Amino acid sequence: MNRKKLSMAWIALGLAMSLLVGCGGPSTTKTEGTVTKIEGTVTLNGDVGKPIANVEVFLVLTADPEEDVARTTTDSQGKYSFEDVGPGNYMVGAAVRGRCSVVIPDVTVSAGATAKVDLDLSCTP
């Protein structure tokens, strides 16, 4: 193979590899200078005016559901926030111990963006 054809082959291979890496699934690499976050409010039984305090909220990377990325607890207004997460696809969920839980299975966050994910727990007394 001559030098020109060899150079073109390496360029094509490099392009193919960069495309594969870019499409290989969600990325958790943080983009410098940007803040990527997920935030929302947890409510009870569809009552938007009834936020719930002290509810555990978890964040899981969709590509690796066996491991939590982060956990937090809602404040007195039922609000939660995961700050400075990497862009990618996540599952966000909330649970009240032993009573009820909710999971949003596909939350996509772009670099520098804020994803608003409100969670509604359907609990029965």
BELTA-V207089 format. One record per run of one state. SS is the DSSP state (@ for helix, = for strand, . for the rest). FROM is the first residue (numbers start at 0). TO is the last residue. Records with the same first field share a line. If there is no record, write none. Layout:
BEGIN
SS=FROM-TO + FROM-TO
END
This chain:
BEGIN
.=0-1 + 22-35 + 44-45 + 51-54 + 64-66 + 73-77 + 82-86 + 96-98 + 109-112 + 116-117 + 121-124
@=2-21 + 61-63
==36-43 + 46-50 + 55-60 + 67-72 + 78-81 + 87-95 + 99-108 + 113-115 + 118-120
END
